Amino acid sequence: MASNKIQFRSIHELKDPALNNKLAQKEFQEEIPVEDFLDDAEKNGSATSRRDFLKLLGFSTAAVTLAACEAPVIKTIPYVVKPHEIIPGIPNYYASTYFDGFDFASVLVKTREGRPIKIEPNPAAGDLGKTNARAQASVLSLYDNDKVKQPKFEGKDETFDKVDSFVIKGLEEAKAAGKRIVLLSHSFASPTFKKLFADFKAKYPTAELVTYDAYPYAAALDAAQEVFGTRALPVYDLKGTELVVAFQADFLGDYNAGGLESSYAVARTPGKNMLRHVQVESNMSLTGANADERIRLKPSAVNKTLVEVYNAIVGGGSSDKTASDIAKELLAKGSKAVVFADGSKGAQVLAHLINQKLGSVAFTGKANFLKDFDKARFEEFLGWVNGGQVGVLIVNNVDPIYSYHKGEDFKKSLSKVPYVIAVADKKNEMYKAAKAVIPVANWLESWGDLEPQTGVYSLMQPTIQKIYKSRQIEESLLVWKNGKNNAANNYYDYLKANATSILGATSFNKALYNGINASSNATTLSYAGGNGAQAVAELGGFKASDLELVLYTKTAMGDGTQANNPWLQELPDPITRMSWDNYLTMSPKDAERLGIDNDLNARMQLDGSLVNLTVNGVTIKDVPVFVQPGQADGSVGLALGYGKKNSGATADTGVNAYPLFDGSNLVVSNVKIEKTGEDHEFAGIQLQNTLMGRYEIAKEVPLAEFLNVAFDDEHKGWNKPLEYHTISGALPARKIDLWDAFDDTDGPHFNLSIDLNSCTGCGACIIACQAENNVPVVGKEEIRMSRDMYWLRIDRYYSARQKVEVYEGLKEGMAVPELYGTAFNKEGGTLNHPADNPDVIFQPVMCQHCNHAPCETVCPVAATSHGKQGQNHMAYNRCIGTRYCANNCPYKVRRFNWFTYNLNDKFDFNMNNDLGRMVLNPDVVVRTRGVMEKCSMCIQMTQTTILEAKKENRIVKDGEFQTACSKACSTGSIKFGDMNDKESEVRKQYASNRRYYLLEEIGTKPNVFYHTKVRNRVEK
């Protein structure tokens, strides 16, 4: 077996060994809301179909009077003149660049009949084409019904002509008076935008471009300027690295303006040179959860350890054992090691100097230009405003009133600016403070270009006409520079002319087709300075306190730019598995010491204490506390980007933590907590679905054992094939059938491979599945009721460091959940609590598409059946909602559709308005209430691929078959393909000795298989 360590999903499983049984009993206890259906039917007074009769009868024997709604008649309007590039029913793909001020990716935009419905990675862009959850979800932000829909002047609807007249008047007055004209914008690495602003400045000499970012990377940029002499972030590549040590650096998240998950996954390929990952941190971050060795320390102790490592490597020694051990490992690996740090400028400077000393090959010398915030210049701008020197302020889709820690002071100072113009997407604080408002165009409606890093040039093109009366900032600058109704105000022409000079021999159309291109910008970084003594002094000046706060960005929310996106709000956090919230994370010991509670109520729903959080005199009220395994004692964590007022109904979720963030330091001391006496209701995902059996669900093995012990060794094998003892002797589990086997040799037979070693838990696959398959958002209340509709989930398992005694029942292959109850006490002594610093495994789980599916045998109307290609199908128009299939599924991957989620005010999300429903994929049916639904292995995508190959009279090539999740996976953890193609990648994955099946012992014979996680460390 791979390991015999304790595995648990939450602290509550440790406290209550019988919790798993309680969850299983609770799983189907909800009453079916028949009255709701009947009420709706009575109001519509329509006839009842035979299927609706069976469906409602399947709900309850109490259903006597039945009625059903007829589908409304929808009249379609055909094209009068059909665009030649649009063929109804056939998708078009356009290469473009996703950039919203915070995130960047080179992407392909899938459109249907002229509307974008899906974002996919651009394979030509390599690592720059990888998409995270926010990039995948950005297509829904295009259809945000809470957007500002037309220009405003003094709070009233107005025309662009009137607003432009007001702005031009202000510009001329400021120019004549010698007052400053300031364009306050987020970081914008667009060469054409910068050229345009230079032209604008030529007309208005007092114009100034000032950068402001909510999450500004100020410390990283300051450190880069000191060490490299250039204000740009360094680009790293981990492919040739064998050791990475990170201090508070979430480098698989938003560190360094982009994650390193792709090269990290390559370096983590199990083998002799597999990357070893050591993480020193306070919060349990996404990166820390993937580490081989995680050292949890409060922020002041992390700083001290980093200083000691620096002294040991650069200065010659350290008396700190932890630091000495880390330094020895780093020196032993030399250039194949790299150090990352975050939290303050001093920490980043020391990391750069250590990497210089090591000669780290991870440092590529390339520069990342996506961020260029300068705190000194921004403070200079604040001085201009307060001094009455600014005549015109144009704010480009940023809201310092919300995200600047002195936002209220900034709001008051705006009264000193005669002309305030907000280019905004929501009715936020800047919208309210401005006299004129111009709705900003979404990136999917805009032309643009960016230079994200050295030698790379990318283009952005609109994939839909502007939905409302909006305008991108570049169009406005042209109008204000050239005057209204000028022929030169076309930004496409301006962009094309400038891009041509950048592209050289490559034509503009070819570059647009590619999306990503080579650039002549050859800026490189090299080590040129860095004051180590000053950095050490800075870290030493951080005052330790009883509680210390770490601010961070969540995988789903980032800096809050897309806070009104319900897909992202509902996406469960990879670590806590909570959705629709931010919260103060706290260690179990601190929670017990401070009297903080996290309890399950009678319905197995999580409730937690509310506190008032005070940091250096600034108080945030009613912050919920989540007790987080792995959180360092003496530290707490809080996510930024939540609590956005007046930015849409969904955005006003959680609490705003930006008042605690000075723009540079992510770690803060002098933290005080006061209980309010009230409780908070969490919406959690993890404690909803119970798998049949609790042992060896997510397998892991130490690297030494993986390399030196045969996987099928009779005594020590770490992935021994399951065998059954029969009358004919021992036989492999997959050779024993109670049913006749399906013939899967004719045509494709699909399998899905998931490598637990490279899955980081990022959640991009979940959003991709949601977008592709029209999975509805159900809201916090329904999530709390265990009614999420996700077709794919990522289970997060904690595993304790210590091994447990193998009980007799376990030796016989039985699943014994109760064995964990006595694992922590040994002869009256207490071992380290498993929740103190657990290991973490992420495991994506979707329908396993069993060849012997338990769901198929129990459906009374044959709504679920087995397909020729290995998929388990669902015929929604046959399903009557008995839920027998869900009850019989050992993997708990089926979802019961409780309500009509579209055009229903109870679920006031994107499916409840005409604009939001434009994102729906017409290839996938929008399911009705009362049916079971689940992963289809994206059958619409596989059938399209087969039909395209048939039309071209060829076989399907390996790699053409894809699912939404496999396309979105930036680490290559999820691979999909045809098992009957002997050269296919999925067939090669099947041959791996790490391959295993979930719950193989029950004989379902899934078409989804997993690979054991390998940890690169010496087990103690």
N, C-alpha and C positions, 0 to 999 in steps of 0.2 A: 504494500500500500504506500501511497505517496507520503503520508504523514499520519501521525495519530495525535494531532494537536486539537485543542478545543476550538470549535468554530461556533460563532454566535453572531446574530444580526443586531442585537441591541443589548444595553445593560439590563433591560427587563428580563431577557432570557436567562441571564446569569442569576438574577434574584429569584426567579420563579421557573424551576425546571419544567413545570407542567404547562408553561405558557403556550408552547407549540400546539398542545392538544386543545387548549381553550380557543386558540385562533382557528383551528380546524373546525370546531363546533360552531363558531360564530360566522363561518364563511358564507353560509347560505340561509341565515336566519331572518333576513329582512323580509317583511311582508311585501307582496306585489301591490303597488298602488292602483288597483283595479278601478277605484272610484274616480281617480284622475282621468283614466281613459274614457270611462263612461260619461263623465261630465263633458269632456271635449266632444264626444260623439253626439250627445244630446243637443249641445249647442249648435252643431252643424246639421243635425237632423237628416243625415244621409243614409243610404242603404248600406247593408252589411254584406261583404263578400264571404264566400265559404272559407277562404284562408283566414280572414280576420276573425270569423266565428271560431275556428279551431285555435287560433292564437290566443284569444281571450279565454276560451274554455281551458286551454292549457295553463293559463295564469291561475285560475281558481275555479273550484266547483260551485262557488257562490255566484258565479256570473250567470244571471238569469236574463236580464234585458240587455241586449247587445246592439251597438250601432258603430259604424266606422265612417271615417272621413274619406270622401273621394278626392282623388288628386285634382288640384286645380288645373284648368285648361290654360296652357301657356302658348301664346301666339308668337312665333318666331318671325323676325324680319330678315329676309334674304339679302345678300349683297346686291346692290344695283349694278355696281361695277366691281367685280371681285379683284382684290390685289393679287397679282400673278404669283407672289411668293407664298401666299396662304392657301393651303388646301384643307378644307374642313376635315377634322379628324386626324390630321397629321401634325405632329409638333414641329416647331422650328426652334433651333438653338442659336443663340448669339453669344459670342465671346465678349465679356465686359469686365469691369473692375468694380468689386464691391468695396466701397469706402464710405463710412458714415461719420467720420471724424474721430472714431476710436479704433475700429477694426478695418483690416485690409485683406482682400483675397482676390486673386485672378480667377474668374468663374465663367461658367457657361449658364446662360439663362434660358430655361425651357419655356416656350410660349405656346399657347393654344388659341387660335383665332384672334391673335393680336394681344393677348393678355399674358403676362408672366405668371407662371404657376409653380415654378420650382427652381431652386438654385443648386447647381452641381459644380464640383471642382473642375478646373481647367487642367486636363492632364499635361498640356504643353508647358505649364508653368512650374512643374515640379513642386518643391516645398511651398512656393508662394501661391500655389493653387489649392492648397489644402483648406478646407472649410471647417470652422467650428460651429457650435450650436447656434451662435448669434448670426453667423453668415447664412446658415440654412434657413433661419427664421425670418431673415430680413425681407423676404418676399411678402410676408404678411403685413409688415410695417408700411408697405406701399398702399395697402387697402385699409388703412387705419381711418375709421369713420370719425374719429375725434380730431382730425387734422384741421388746421385753419384752411378754409376753402376759397377765400378770395381776399384781395387787399383790403386793409382797414385804414381809416383815418379818424382819429379821435374816437375810436371805439365803434365806428359805424362802417358798414360796407361801402366801398368806394372803388373807383376804376384805377387801373395802373396809371392812366394819364394824369389824374388828380394827384396821386401819391408822388409820381415822378416830378411834377411841377413843384410840389412842396420840398422835395429833397434837393432839386437843382437850385431852388431859391436859397435854401440853407447853405449849400456848398458855395454859392457865389458870395453870400454874406460873410461866411467864415474866411474865404479867400481874401476878400476886401479888407476885413478887420485883422488879418494876420493870425486868426485863431486856428487851432489844430483841427484837422479832420481825421478821425480815427476809425479804421476798420478793425473791429475786434472779432477775430475768427479763431476757430479751432486750428490745430496743426493741419497744414494743407500742403503736401509735398508735390504740388502741381507746377511744373515749369511754365505752363501757359498761363495759369492764374497769376503767378508772380510777374510774368512779363506784362500781363494786362494791368496789374496794379502799378507797375512802373510807368506805363503809359498814362494811367489815371493820375499818378503823382506829377507827371509832366504838366498836366493841365492844372492840377491843384497842388502846388508845391508844398503846402503845409500838411498834406496827407501822410498818415503813418499807419503801417500795418503792425498790429500787436496781436500776439498769439495768446490764447487762453484755453486751457484744457481742464475739464473737471478732474481728471486723473492725469496729472501733467508729466510724470516721469522726470520731475525736476532734479531729484537727487542723482538719478542715473545720468542725465545730461550734464549736470555740473561735474560729476566724476569723470565722464568721458572727456570733457573739455580740459580738465586738469591733467589727465593721464595721456590723452592722445593729441591734445591741442586742437581738436575739431569737435564742434558741438553736434555730434551724431552718435547714435548707439551702435555698439559693435555687433557684428553678425557672427554667430557661432554655428558650428557643424559638429555633431557628436559621432559621426560615422566611424572615425578612426580612434575614438576615445575609449579607454578601458576603465577609467575611474572618474566619477563626478561627485564633488562634495558641494552641497548647497547650504547656505546659511540664510534662512528665511526667504529664499528665492523660490517662488512657485514657477519654475521655468517650463512646466507643462501647461501653465495657464497664461496669464497676461504679462509675465515678466519680459522686459526688454522689447515691449510692443509686438510680441508675437511668440507663440510657444515653439518648443523644439521637439514636439512629439514625434515627428516623422523620422528624423535622424536618430532620436533616442530609441525608437522601436527597432531600427536597423542594428544599432550597437548592442541592443539587448537580446539579439538572437542567441539562444543557448549554445555554448561551445567554450573552448578553452580561453578565448579572448573576449568573452561576454562582458559587457560594461557592468561595473559594480557601482551602485548608487548609494551614497551616504547623505542623509538629510538631517540638518540640525535646525530645529524650528520650534515654535510655540504652538500655533494653530495646527490642527490636522489638515494640511492642504492637500490638493489633488496630487501634487508632486510628492509630498511626503508619504501619501498613501501608496505610491508606487515604489518607494525606496526599499532597498535590501536591508539597510540598517537605518533606523530612525532614532535620533537622539533628541528627546523632548526637553527643552529648557525654556525658562521664561526669558523675555527679550534681553534683559540686562545680562543674563548668563550667556546667551547666544553671542552678544557683543564681546564679552570677555573671552569666550572660547575662540572666536575669530581672531582676536588680537593675539592670543597665545599661539594659534596656528601660524599666523604671520611671523611672530617672533621666532618660532621654531624653524621656519623655512628660510626667512630672510635674515633674521638676527642671530640664529645659531642655537636656540634651545628654548625649552619651556618646562616648567615644573608641573604643569597641569597634565594629568594622565590622559584624559580624553583628547586634549589637543595634541599631545605627543603622539598618540596612536594614529590620529588623522594625518599628522604631518609625515610620519614614517611611511604611511601608505602613499601619500602624494609624492614624496621623494622617490619612493621605489618605482612608481609608474612614470615619473618624469614628464616628458612631453605628451604622454598619452593620458595625462590627468588634466582636469580643469576644475576651477572653483567659481561658484556663483554666489553673490550675496545681494541682499536687498534690505530695505528699511530706512537707510540713510545714506548720505553721500560718503561718509567715512567708511562704511561697510563696503560700498562698491569700489572705492579707491583701493582698499586693501586686497580685494578679490583680484582686481586688475594687476596689482603689483605681484601677487603670488603667481598668477598665470604667466607674467613676464619672466619671473624667476624660473618657473618650470619649463618655459618655452612651449606652452600648450599648443598642440596642433588643432585644437577645437577653435581657436581664434583664427578666423579666416582673413582678417584685414579688411573685409568689406564693411561698408557703413550702411546703417539703416537710417533713412531720412524721414520716416513717418512722423516723428515727434520733434518739435523744435521750440517748445515752451522755454521762456527765459524769465525766471521769477524777478530778477532785477529790473528788466524792462517792463514787466507787468506792474510792478510797484511804482515805477516811474510814471506809467500811464495813470495810475490811481492818483498820483500827485498832480498830474495835469488836470484831472477831473475836479479834484478838491480845490485846486487853485483857480478854477474858472477859465482855464486855458483852452478847453475843448468847445468848439462851436457846433460840430456835427459828430455824432457817435452812431456808427452803423454796426450792429451786432449780428454776426453771421451764425445763427443757429446754435448759440451757446447761452447758458443761463447762469451767470455768476451769482445772481441773487439766491439761487438754489444751491449751487455747488461750491461757492467760495466761502471759506470759513468765517469771513466778515461780510457776508452777503447783505445783511440788513444795513450796514454802514454804506455799502456800495449803492444800495437802493436809494438811500437818502441823498447821496452825493449826485445822483442823476438829475436832481432838480436844478443843478448848476449848468446843465447842458441844454442849450436852447432847442436843438434838433436831435431827437433820439429816434432812430429807425431800427426796428427789429425785423430781421429776416428769420422767421420762426416757423416751426411746424405745428406748435401747440399753443394754446392760450395760457402759457406759463407766466412766471413773474416778469420776465423781460417783455413779453407781449403786453402785459398790463401797464408796464412802466413806459412803453414807447408811445409816441404820438402817431407814428405811421408804422404799419405792419405789412410786410410782403411775405406771402406764404412761400416757403422754400420748396423747391422741387426735390422729389425723392431721387436717389441715385439711379433708379431704374427709369427715370424720366429725363435724365441729364446727359449732356456731352461733357467729357473731361479727360484729363490725363494725369498720371502720377509717375514719379520716380521713387519707388519704395526703397530701393537700395542700389548700391554700386552696380552700374552696368545693366540696369533693368529699366525698361520704359513700358508702361501699360496704358491702354486706352479704355475709356468708358463710353458706352453708347446707349442711347435711350432704346428701350424695348417696348415702349408703349407711349402713346401720346399723353400729354399731361391730363390727368384725370380732372383736376380742378384748375382754377386760375392761379397757378404757382409760377415761380421763376427762380432759377438758380442765381447765385450771387454774381457770377460772371456776366450774365445777361444784363443785370441791373447796372453793373459798372460800365458796360458799353453804352447803355442809354444815358447814364449820367455824364459820361465822358464826351460822347458824340452829340448828344441832344436827342430829343424824341423824334421818332419816325425817320431816322437816318438809315440809309441803305447799308452802312457798315456795322449795324447793330446785330448782325447774325453771328452768334458765338461759334456755330459749326464752322463757318468760313474762317473765322479768326483762329480757331483751334487747328484746323487743317493746315493753314499756312505755317503756323509755328511748328506743328508736329513734323511737317515735311523737312524742315531744317534740322530736326533732331534725328529723324529716321535715316537720313542719308540715301542709300541706294534702295531701301525698302519703300515700296509705294504705300500711301496712306491706306488704301483699301485692303492691301495685303496685311498691313499691321493691324487694322481693325478686325480682320478675319481671325488673326492669331490671338489677339487680346493682349499678349505679352511679347515684348520685343527687346532687342539689345539696345543699349543706350551708350552714348559716347561719354557719359559721366564716369570718369575713372577715379573718383575720390576714394582713397584708401586710408586706413588708420594704421598707425604704428606707435609703439610706446615711445613717448617723448618727455615724460615727466611723472609727477605724482609724489605728493608729500606724505610719506608713510607716517612720520612722527605726528603730523597734524591730524591725520585720520585716526591714529591711535588715541590722541588726546580728545578728539570729538566723541569717539565711542566711550572713552572713559568718563566723559562728562555727562553721560546719560545716567540720571539718578534712579537707582533701584527703589521700588516701592512695594508694598504688600501685594497690590494688584497692578498689572501692567497690561495695556491694551495694544492689540495688533489689528490694524485696519487692513482690509483686503477686498478684492473683487471676486464675485462669484462667477462660476463657469457660465451660468445662464444670463446673468444681468450685466456683467462688465461694469462700466462706469455709469450705467443707467440711461444711455442714449435711447435704447429700445424698451424702456420701462413700461410702455403701454402696449407691449406685444404679449397677448395672453398665452401664446405657445411658450414663451420664455418664462413667464411668471409661474406657469403650471409645471414646467420641467423640474423634476426633483433634483435637489442638490446631490452631487455624486457621493458626498461624505455623509451628510446627515439624513439624506433621503426625504427631506422636508420640501414642500412646495408652497408657493404663495406667502413667503415670509423672509425677512431677515431677523436675526436674533443674536443674542450675546452667547457665544460658546464658552463653556466653563468646564473645568475638570471635575470628575466625580468627587474627589477629596475636597476641593474648594466648595462645591455645592453642598456637601454634607456639613462642612465647617460653617457656612453662611446661612444654612437653613433653606437652601433653594431646592424646590421640588420639581421633579418630572415624574408624573404618575399616569398610569393607564386607568381610565374609567371602566365602568362595567361593559362598555361596548368595545373595549380594547383600543380606545382613542387616547392620544397623548395630550395631556394638559401640563402647562409649565408656569412657573412663577413669573410675575411681572416686576420689574425693578426700575427705579430711577437711576440713570447712569450719569455721574458727574466726573468730568475730566478737566483738570486745571480751571475749575470754576464754571465750565460750560455744562449745562444739564440737559440731557435728553430723557424725556419722561416715557414711562410705560414701554420699556424694552423687554420683550420676552427672553427668557434664559433657556438655552438648550444644553443639557448636560452631555458633553462630547467626550467619548473615550479617546485617549491619546492627546488631549489638550494638556499642555504643561501646567503643573500646579503654579499658582501665582500669576497666571496670565488669563486674559479673556480675549475673544475675537469678535469683530463686528464688520459686516459687509457694507460696502458703499453702494450707491446707486439706487436705493429704495426711497420710498416716502416722497415721491414727486407730486406736489400739489398742482392742480389745474393743468395737468398734462394728459388727461384722459381718465376714464373710470378705472382702468386696470392699473395705471401707474401709481395711484394713491394707495400703495400697498407697502406695509412695513414702516420703518422709521428712517429718517434722514440722518446719516452719520457724518456727512460732510462738515458740519460745524466743528467736528473734532479733528479735522485733517488740515494741517497747515500748508499742504501742497508739496511738502518735501519728505517729512518723516512719517513713516507708516507705523512706527512704534511710539507709544506715549506712556509716560508714567503718571503717578499721582491720580490714580483711579479710585473712585468711591462708588459703592453700590448701596442702595436703600430699597428694601422690599416695600412694595405698595400694599401687599395683602390681597391683591387680586390675581386671578389666574388667566392664562392665555390658552386658546385652543389652537393646537398645531394641526396642520394637514400633512400627515405622513403617509408614505408609500410602502416602506419596507415591511411593516408588520401586517400586511394585508393577505399575502398569498403564501400558503403553506405547501411546500413540496412534500411528496410522500417519501418520508425518510429524511434523516438529517446528517448522515455521515458520508464523507467523501463526495459531497456535491461539487465543491470547488477544490480541485486537487492542487497540491504544491509539493515541491521536492527541492532539497538543497542542491546546488550546482555540483559539489563534489560527488554526491550520491548519483546524480544524473550522469556524470562523466565516467564514474568508476564501477558502478553496479549495473548489471544487466537489468533492463526494465522488467523482464519476466523471470528473474531469478526466483527459484522455488521458495527460498527463505527470506531474502532481503529485497526482492523485486519491488520497485516503487510504482509500477503501473502494470501489475500482473493481469493478464487477460482473465476475465471472469469465466469460470468453468462450473458446470453442473455435474454432479455425480449421478450417473444414470445406471441402468442395468447393463448398459454396454460399456461402462467405464466413464471416465471424465471426458466431457465434450464441451467445446467453446459455446458460450451463451448464444451467440448469433447463429449457431448451427442447430439449435433446438427450437422447433416450431410446434405450437398447438394449432396454428392455422396453416392453410395452404399459402405458400409464398406467391406474391404477385410477380408476373412476368415483367421485369424492368429492363430487358435487353434490347427492346425495339424502340429506337428513338432516344431522345435524351432522358436521363434520370438525374434529377437535381439533388445536390447535397450542399450543405452550408458548413463551413469550417470556422471555428472561433478559437483564436489563440489567447488564452488567459495571460500569457507572458507579455503581449503587446497591447492588450486592451487597457487604456488608461482611465476609462470611466467617464470620458468627456461629455457624452450625451449627444453628439452630433448625429449619430445614427437614429436616435429617438425622434428628433425633430424632422429628419429626412423622411422617416417612415410616416410621421404625422402629416407632412406636406403631401407626400405621394399618395397616401391612402385615405385622405379626408377624415382623419381621426379627430373627433370633436374635442373642444375644451369643455370641461364640466364644471370648473370652479372649485373654490376652496371647500365649500360645504359638502359637495359630493365626493371630493377626494377624501375628506375626513370620514365620510360614510363608506369608504372602501369601494367607490364606484368609478375609479379611473377607467378610461377607455383605451389606454395605450396597448398597441399590438406588440410592442417590444419594451422590455424593461431591463434595467441593469441592476441586478442584485448586488449589494455590497455586503461582503462577509468580513467580519473581524476574525482573526485567529490569534490565540494567545501564544506566547513564546514557549511556555512550558508544555511538555508532553503529558498525556494522561495515561493512567493505567488502562490496559486493554482488558475490558471485562470479558467474561466467558461468552456472554451473548454476542458481543461484538466480534469475538474470534470466530464465531459460527456464521458471521456475515449478517447478523441482524442489526437493524437500526434501533438504537437505544438512546433516545434523547435525554432520558432522566439520568444517564451516567454522569452528566456534567455537574449535577448538584453537589456531589461530594468530591469534586476534583481539586478543590482549592485548599483543603485541610489535609495535613499529613502528620499523623501522630501528635495531634494537638497544636501543631505549628501552622502558620499561615504563609502561603507562598505569595509572591507578588500578584496583586489582583489582575486578572486578564484584561480589565478595562483601562488599566493605567497606560499602557503603550502597546496596543495590539498591532499585529500585521493586518493588512487589508488586501482583499482580493475582489476585483470587479468581474461580474459574470453576466454578460448579456443573455437574456432568456426570451425566446419567442416561441411560437408553435413549433414543436419539434418534428412535425410532419412524419409521424410514425408510420412505418410500413404495416404495423399491426396496432392500429390506433384504437384505444379503448373508447374514444368518443363515438366512433362509427358504429359500434355494435349496439349502443343503447339508444340511439336516436329513433323515436317511433315513426318519423316521417321521412327518414333517409335524407335529411337536410345536409348532413355531413358525410362525405364519401371520399374514397381514395381515387386519385387520378393516375393516369398512365405514366406520368412523368415524375411520380413520387410525392406530389403535393397532396395535402389533405384539404379538400375543397369544402366551401360553405355555400349552399344554395339558399340565399336569404329569403327568396319568395316561397320556400317550402317550410322554413323554420317557424315553429309555433311557440318557441320560448319555454320549453319545459325545463331547461337548464340541466337535464340529465348528463349531457356531454361535459359540462363544466365540472359537475360533481364527480365524474368518472375520469377526468384528466389528472394524471399524477403531477403534471408540471404547472398547473394552475395558470394557463396562458389564455384562456377564453374569457371574453368580456360580455356581460349581459347588457344589452342596450335598454336602459331603464326608461328613458324619456325621448321625446323628440327634441333633439339638440339644436335643430335649425329652426329659425323663425319662431323662437320661443323666448319670451321676455325673462323667464326664469334663468336662462343661460344667455345672458346679454353679452355675447362675445362676437367673434367675426361671423359666425353663421347666422346671426340674428339681424343682419342688415344686408342690403343688396350689394354694397361695396365690398364688405368682408367676404361674401360668398364668391366673389370673382376669383379667389385663390383656389377654389375647388378644382380637383382634377376630374375632367369629364370621363376619363377612362375607368374610373372607380365609382361605384354606386354610393350615394349617401344613404346610409342605412336608416331604417325606420325603427321605432321603438318595438320592444318585445322580441328581438332576435338576438342570437348569439353571433359574435364576430371575433375574428382573430387574424393573425398573420396569414397571408395568402402566398407567401414567398414571391410577392410581386408578380403574380401570374400575368398581369397585363403587360409587364415589361418583357418577360420571357417569350410570350406569344408574339409580341411585336418583333422581337429579334428573329424568331423562327420564320415569320412571314416575310420579313425583309430578305432573309437568306433564300427563301423559296423563290421570290420574285427575281432574284439575281442568279438563280440556278446554281447555288453553291452550298457547301456545308458551313455551319456556324463555327467561327474561329474561337479558340479559347480566349476568354476575356470579354467577349461580346455579351455573354449572359451575365446580367447584373441584377441585384436587388437595390432598393433605395439605401439600405443600411450598408451594403458592401461598397457602394459608390461613395458614400459619405465618410467612410472610415479612413481617417488620415494616417493611421499607423499600419494599415494592412492587416489588422487583426481579423477582420471578417472577410472571408473569401467564398465566392459562390461559383458553381459551375456544374458541368455535366460529368457524372461519374462514368458514363459510357465512352467518353473521350479519354483514351488511355494516356494522352499527353497533357491533359488538363491540369491546372494548378491544384484544383481541389482533389484530384486523384493522388497527386504527390503528397498533399497534406494528409490524406487518408493513410498513407504508408508510414507516417511518422510514428515512432515508438512512444510519443507523448499523447497520442490520440486516445480519447475515451468518450463514453456516452453517459449522459445523465440517467441515473436510475436504470442502468442496463439490466440489472437483475430481475426487473419485472417483465421483460420480454416485449417491450413496445417497438423495438427496432427503429429508432429515430433516423431521419435523414439529416439531422444536425448533430455534429460532433465537436468536441472540445479538445484543447491541448493543455496539458498540465503546466502550471506556472512553475518557473524555476527561480529560486532565490540564490543570489550570488553572495553567500556568506557562510561562515563556519557556524554550524548549529551547536549550541551549548547544551 
